[in-house]
């Protein structure tokens, strides 16, 4: 629970600039892990060099981070997290656990740089995201998604 409080306190910076943070997260994700672009088909034809500052990438990143913010607000409550997840993550969007892990890596990198997270806050963010991924894995198992 303490880790969630630390992360939620840091998350205020993200809430103040969802599009800025979201754009940076997705741009870095696509640059470092080009295969993840397939999760966002509307960006497949945008050259990697044109991603930085692209308004559509920022807007989509904002959607991703708002959803993540709702999951963080559940503070680890598995029931609430499952209620916030819907089957579209697995059945429509086909977002596998490996992709969640890559997004987490990139999110931590962006937060360390942009929100100036120290080692303790970085560790809290990593532990919270690992916990969320574990909960998502259990949920996927329940709905029969092999992600």
ROTIBA-504838 format. One record per residue (C-alpha): residue number from 1; x, z, y. Coordinates in nm, 2 decimals. Layout:
resi:NUM, c1:X, c3:Z, c2:Y
...
***
This chain:
resi:1, c1:0.00, c3:0.00, c2:0.00
resi:2, c1:0.28, c3:0.08, c2:0.24
resi:3, c1:0.42, c3:-0.27, c2:0.20
resi:4, c1:0.09, c3:-0.42, c2:0.29
resi:5, c1:0.08, c3:-0.22, c2:0.61
resi:6, c1:0.43, c3:-0.34, c2:0.70
resi:7, c1:0.34, c3:-0.70, c2:0.63
resi:8, c1:0.01, c3:-0.68, c2:0.82
resi:9, c1:0.19, c3:-0.54, c2:1.12
resi:10, c1:0.43, c3:-0.83, c2:1.11
resi:11, c1:0.14, c3:-1.07, c2:1.05
resi:12, c1:0.02, c3:-1.01, c2:1.41
resi:13, c1:0.28, c3:-1.26, c2:1.52
resi:14, c1:0.14, c3:-1.52, c2:1.28
resi:15, c1:-0.22, c3:-1.45, c2:1.40
resi:16, c1:-0.11, c3:-1.52, c2:1.76
resi:17, c1:0.02, c3:-1.86, c2:1.66
resi:18, c1:-0.13, c3:-1.98, c2:1.33
resi:19, c1:-0.06, c3:-2.35, c2:1.41
resi:20, c1:0.30, c3:-2.29, c2:1.51
resi:21, c1:0.38, c3:-2.08, c2:1.21
resi:22, c1:0.17, c3:-2.30, c2:0.98
resi:23, c1:0.34, c3:-2.61, c2:1.10
resi:24, c1:0.68, c3:-2.46, c2:1.04
resi:25, c1:0.59, c3:-2.34, c2:0.70
resi:26, c1:0.45, c3:-2.68, c2:0.58
resi:27, c1:0.72, c3:-2.88, c2:0.75
resi:28, c1:0.99, c3:-2.68, c2:0.58
resi:29, c1:0.80, c3:-2.68, c2:0.25
resi:30, c1:0.78, c3:-3.06, c2:0.26
resi:31, c1:1.14, c3:-3.10, c2:0.36
resi:32, c1:1.28, c3:-2.86, c2:0.10
resi:33, c1:1.04, c3:-2.94, c2:-0.18
resi:34, c1:0.91, c3:-3.30, c2:-0.13
resi:35, c1:0.70, c3:-3.29, c2:-0.44
resi:36, c1:0.47, c3:-3.04, c2:-0.27
resi:37, c1:0.35, c3:-3.31, c2:-0.04
resi:38, c1:0.12, c3:-3.43, c2:-0.32
resi:39, c1:-0.08, c3:-3.11, c2:-0.26
resi:40, c1:-0.17, c3:-3.24, c2:0.08
resi:41, c1:-0.25, c3:-3.61, c2:0.03
resi:42, c1:-0.33, c3:-3.67, c2:0.40
resi:43, c1:0.04, c3:-3.62, c2:0.48
resi:44, c1:0.19, c3:-3.84, c2:0.21
resi:45, c1:0.25, c3:-4.13, c2:0.44
resi:46, c1:0.41, c3:-3.93, c2:0.72
resi:47, c1:0.79, c3:-3.96, c2:0.71
resi:48, c1:0.97, c3:-3.63, c2:0.67
resi:49, c1:1.14, c3:-3.69, c2:1.01
resi:50, c1:0.80, c3:-3.69, c2:1.18
resi:51, c1:0.66, c3:-3.37, c2:1.03
resi:52, c1:0.81, c3:-3.13, c2:1.28
resi:53, c1:0.56, c3:-3.07, c2:1.56
resi:54, c1:0.29, c3:-3.29, c2:1.40
resi:55, c1:-0.05, c3:-3.15, c2:1.52
resi:56, c1:-0.22, c3:-3.23, c2:1.19
resi:57, c1:0.05, c3:-3.05, c2:0.99
resi:58, c1:0.02, c3:-2.75, c2:1.22
resi:59, c1:-0.36, c3:-2.75, c2:1.19
resi:60, c1:-0.34, c3:-2.76, c2:0.81
resi:61, c1:-0.07, c3:-2.49, c2:0.81
resi:62, c1:-0.30, c3:-2.28, c2:1.02
resi:63, c1:-0.58, c3:-2.31, c2:0.75
resi:64, c1:-0.33, c3:-2.21, c2:0.48
resi:65, c1:-0.20, c3:-1.90, c2:0.67
resi:66, c1:-0.55, c3:-1.79, c2:0.78
resi:67, c1:-0.65, c3:-1.79, c2:0.41
resi:68, c1:-0.34, c3:-1.60, c2:0.32
resi:69, c1:-0.41, c3:-1.35, c2:0.60
resi:70, c1:-0.75, c3:-1.28, c2:0.45
resi:71, c1:-0.58, c3:-1.21, c2:0.11
resi:72, c1:-0.33, c3:-0.98, c2:0.28
resi:73, c1:-0.61, c3:-0.79, c2:0.45
resi:74, c1:-0.74, c3:-0.70, c2:0.10
resi:75, c1:-0.42, c3:-0.48, c2:0.08
resi:76, c1:-0.37, c3:-0.54, c2:-0.29
resi:77, c1:-0.73, c3:-0.47, c2:-0.40
resi:78, c1:-0.76, c3:-0.70, c2:-0.70
resi:79, c1:-1.14, c3:-0.72, c2:-0.68
resi:80, c1:-1.14, c3:-0.81, c2:-0.31
resi:81, c1:-0.86, c3:-1.07, c2:-0.37
resi:82, c1:-1.05, c3:-1.23, c2:-0.65
resi:83, c1:-1.36, c3:-1.24, c2:-0.43
resi:84, c1:-1.16, c3:-1.42, c2:-0.16
resi:85, c1:-1.02, c3:-1.67, c2:-0.40
resi:86, c1:-1.25, c3:-1.95, c2:-0.50
resi:87, c1:-1.22, c3:-2.19, c2:-0.79
resi:88, c1:-1.13, c3:-2.47, c2:-0.55
resi:89, c1:-0.77, c3:-2.34, c2:-0.54
resi:90, c1:-0.74, c3:-2.42, c2:-0.91
resi:91, c1:-1.01, c3:-2.68, c2:-0.98
resi:92, c1:-1.02, c3:-2.89, c2:-0.66
resi:93, c1:-0.69, c3:-2.85, c2:-0.49
resi:94, c1:-0.49, c3:-2.80, c2:-0.82
resi:95, c1:-0.25, c3:-2.55, c2:-0.66
resi:96, c1:-0.04, c3:-2.42, c2:-0.94
resi:97, c1:0.15, c3:-2.09, c2:-0.94
resi:98, c1:0.48, c3:-2.27, c2:-0.89
resi:99, c1:0.36, c3:-2.42, c2:-0.57
resi:100, c1:0.24, c3:-2.07, c2:-0.45
resi:101, c1:0.59, c3:-1.95, c2:-0.52
resi:102, c1:0.75, c3:-2.23, c2:-0.32
resi:103, c1:0.52, c3:-2.16, c2:-0.03
resi:104, c1:0.62, c3:-1.79, c2:-0.05
resi:105, c1:0.99, c3:-1.87, c2:-0.04
resi:106, c1:0.94, c3:-2.09, c2:0.27
resi:107, c1:0.70, c3:-1.84, c2:0.43
resi:108, c1:0.97, c3:-1.57, c2:0.40
resi:109, c1:1.23, c3:-1.79, c2:0.55
resi:110, c1:1.01, c3:-1.88, c2:0.84
resi:111, c1:0.91, c3:-1.52, c2:0.90
resi:112, c1:1.27, c3:-1.40, c2:0.89
resi:113, c1:1.37, c3:-1.65, c2:1.15
resi:114, c1:1.06, c3:-1.68, c2:1.37
resi:115, c1:0.93, c3:-1.32, c2:1.35
resi:116, c1:1.28, c3:-1.17, c2:1.32
resi:117, c1:1.21, c3:-0.97, c2:1.00
resi:118, c1:1.48, c3:-0.73, c2:0.91
resi:119, c1:1.58, c3:-0.67, c2:0.54
resi:120, c1:1.32, c3:-0.40, c2:0.49
resi:121, c1:1.03, c3:-0.61, c2:0.63
resi:122, c1:1.15, c3:-0.91, c2:0.43
resi:123, c1:1.15, c3:-0.70, c2:0.12
resi:124, c1:0.80, c3:-0.58, c2:0.19
resi:125, c1:0.68, c3:-0.94, c2:0.24
resi:126, c1:0.84, c3:-1.06, c2:-0.08
resi:127, c1:0.69, c3:-0.77, c2:-0.28
resi:128, c1:0.34, c3:-0.83, c2:-0.13
resi:129, c1:0.36, c3:-1.20, c2:-0.21
resi:130, c1:0.48, c3:-1.14, c2:-0.56
resi:131, c1:0.18, c3:-0.91, c2:-0.61
resi:132, c1:-0.06, c3:-1.17, c2:-0.47
resi:133, c1:0.09, c3:-1.43, c2:-0.70
resi:134, c1:0.04, c3:-1.19, c2:-1.00
resi:135, c1:-0.33, c3:-1.14, c2:-0.90
resi:136, c1:-0.38, c3:-1.52, c2:-0.86
resi:137, c1:-0.22, c3:-1.57, c2:-1.21
resi:138, c1:-0.47, c3:-1.33, c2:-1.36
resi:139, c1:-0.75, c3:-1.50, c2:-1.18
resi:140, c1:-0.64, c3:-1.84, c2:-1.30
resi:141, c1:-0.63, c3:-1.71, c2:-1.65
resi:142, c1:-0.99, c3:-1.58, c2:-1.62
resi:143, c1:-1.12, c3:-1.92, c2:-1.50
resi:144, c1:-0.92, c3:-2.11, c2:-1.75
resi:145, c1:-0.69, c3:-2.29, c2:-1.51
resi:146, c1:-0.34, c3:-2.36, c2:-1.66
resi:147, c1:-0.15, c3:-2.33, c2:-1.34
***
